[in-house]
Structure formats: structure tokens, C-alpha cells
Amino acid sequence: MVGLTGPAPAPRAVTHPNDTDPVLVRRAYKLRAYPTRPQEGRGVRLLGDHCDLYNAALQERREAWRMQRVSVSYGDQSAQLKEIRAADPDGQGRHSFTAQQQTLRRLNVVFQACFKRIRDADKEQRRPKERRVGFPRFKPHQRFDQVLFVAGDGAKWEPADHGRWAHASFQAIGRVKVKQHRQVVGRVKTLQLKREGRRWYVIVVTEADPQPLSRTGRQVGVDVGVARFLTTSDGQVVANPRFLAAAQATIADLQRRVERAKPGSGNRRRLRRQLAREWRSVRSRRRDFHHKTARSLVDACDAVALEDLRITNMTASTKRTVAAPGTNVAAKSGLNRSILDAGWAQFTQILAAKAESAGRRTIYVDPQWTSVTCHVCGARCSRPRQDTVVCPRHGEWDADLNGARNIAARAGLGSGQASAA
């Protein structure tokens, strides 16, 4: 794919554990929880209290900077927790101290990400009006849907014993029944209670030794796209299932019905729940597809090279102002939707995690001109059609296959033509 302009950097982020000195890897298991009605009510209150803590900490940081130009750190706010809990024993005082620290760390991570975006914008010398750096915002209760616990301190995991039901105990909630559909491997580090609509989940994060797979001798470059989900440098093609496109008509109809329904009515609540289920189904199918596709690549390849794509930049809006409107806005909007439907960022994260656990390598290369540079001679190709590039010396090439072979070459994996030689 054609990426951003600029000098081509060296391949980035070779992710793999050294077989002679393996490192621990973390795995997350998302399991469905079935709290009782009283437990569900206590869970809602837990989320609400943590949301209040998050918003109060955010307010303190904003006011300290606005009034005195003082930066409040995580350490400063964590030191105040003891007094806050003592002043509110029936509210904040009834929850896990370490879980509250995790909520404050969550806010600190948001601020660090915000400051990083500001520094990156300054490096790129953008004009102030072109900077779109989102400052941390207050969260409403209905959108604060997860709390992190440290295992053994406010939370406890009890794996299933010759059955499918496990249990997770949380301070201020109780012992919750969890459907364990797969074995949880490794030492449990954290437990996360999460609410998605009317469903509850427990996310168990474990730490375990990697399990290196035997060598296969296959190393490939992978070009991701919209028409095809991916193409490898040795000719393997994976079709794009387009989950959002398949459900778009249903989602659009439900959205129109929600907008027409009376605010606050039972009908509107039912339609919103139905709409949320459709979106959840699309997300689940996409994630399942990404996991299966990544697993097949990791099992078959010793090394996988990918483009270091900036999805945010690629899906930037073309809309401008009334005086200077963007061009091809409708076409760009459709392309953005297709890119986000493919979910390249999620796929690469899943692939890197599976590769690390299996002792494989993932290599990220500069995406500039990979599709329109001939992988044989390096000449700039023309692109009369989306699926075809034409080299002035070697003729027509499949654009995705040509891009995948360029990616493999940039990653130092050869031309990727072993099967085509």
C-alpha cells in the first residue's frame, strides 16, 4: 500500500522471545460472567464509584493547572486515597485500595498519551488550528464500564474444577460465577470486571512462559488491503469478509428507528439494546476472524513482515470549510469505512501477540510506495487499476502480491518468491 512520504526508515519492532533466554508473555482470557441480581447492583455501584474517582482526579488536575500552573502526578493523587477513603467509608472506603490505584493509573496513562500527541504535533510543526489533540474528558457513568483488580488484593480467581463454571471474587461485589470455556494457563496477575450493555465479563490476565513452535522455514511479507484482506509474498490470499458492510443495512435501519423513538421511552431503550447487540456481533465476528487468520500465519511462518501503517492518518476526513471544501468526500468516506471495517490495527496487534508467544518474529517496515515499486527492478510502476501495477520493464503485476514482495524484501526476508521461482 502507498504510505506516507519521507525517507524509508529501517525495519521496526522485531517481536519475538529469544529461545535461549525466554521471557514471560501475558495472555488475556475474556470470560462471560453471570452475577446475581444483588451482585449486578453492587457491580453497577462499583463502576459508578470508580467513575466518580476518575472524574474527581481529572477535575483536580485541570483546576491545579488552570489556577496555579501546577501539574498533579499519579503519585500525588494516590497519596490522597487514604484520606478520601477515611472521609467516605460507605462510598470510596468500601472498595479495594489497589483497584482505585489502577483507576488513577488509567487516568495517568490518558494524560501521558495526550502529552505525547502534543509533542508529536510540535515535531511535525503543524499550525495550532490543524492540531487535533484530544484532551482527557470527563466520563459519564454509562460509559465507564471496567475496573481493574490486582489478583490476591481485592480479587481472587478460582478456576473451574472438572466443570465449566469458575468463580471470581471481587471486593464489594462477592463471588461471581464465570463460564470458563477454555483453560486459563499461567499465573493470574490481574482480574478485570467489565460491563458490555447488559452482559458482564471477567478478563483474566495471566503470565506464562512462551511455547515456541518448531521451525517451518517459511518467511513472508504480508500486504493488507480492502479488496483482499491480506496477500502474502508467496501468493496466499485471504478474502475480506466485510462484516460491517454485511450488517450495515440492519444497523442503519435500527439507528433510524432509535432516532424516531421518543426519548426516555421503553421502545427507545429496547431499540438501543438491539442496536448495541448488532454492533457487538460485528465486533465479535471481526475479532474471531482476526484471531483465526493470525493463528494460521503464526503456525505456518517463522517470520511475518508487515507495513507500519498509520491508520489514523489514512482515515483522516477530507472535509474542510465552506470556503475550501474537500474533494471526493463521499468516496473518501466509503474508503475510511472499509479500512476501519477491515481492522488492520487490531489484526496486527493480535498477530504480534501470538507471534511472541510462539517464538516467531513480526517485523514492521516503512509502507512508502510498496505497491507501486516493482519488486524485481525497483522502478516506479503505473497503476491503471486498483488490482494491477505496470512496470515499464517487466509488465503487469498483481498490486497486492507486488506490495507483499516489497515488504518481504524491506524486512530482509528475501523477495518472497520461493514458490514462484
Summary of the structure (lengths in Angstrom):
residues: 421
radius of gyration: 24.8
end to end distance: 23.7
largest distance: 77.8
contacts: 1219
relative contact order: 0.14
helix: 43%
strand: 23%
